[in-house]
Amino acid sequence: MRVRDRRVTVVRRSDCAHGAEAVRAVTKLADFFGIAILVEDVLVRTDEEARAHLCLGSPTVLVAGQDVEPAARGRDAFGVT
């Protein structure tokens, strides 16, 4: 699969214990491979915001709008809880 959209989105709650680390890990990985990306750090507070940003759990990492977890693709149990 060829990815043209170089946007990586980390969707998380503000109190997510691993959210900031996920942002750092994505940035570090892109730097290691020399890939220019835009990392978006999106904080969600409500289930509606979680649905809008495809957040299945905190943190959720999306590459070009698709969950990096293959097992999560196609699921729709979005929420902040």
Secondary structure, 3 states (H helix, E strand, C coil): CCCCCCEEEEEECCCCCCHHHHHHHHHHHHHHHCCCCEEEEEECCCHHHHHHCCCCCCCEEEECCEECCHHHCCCCCCCCC
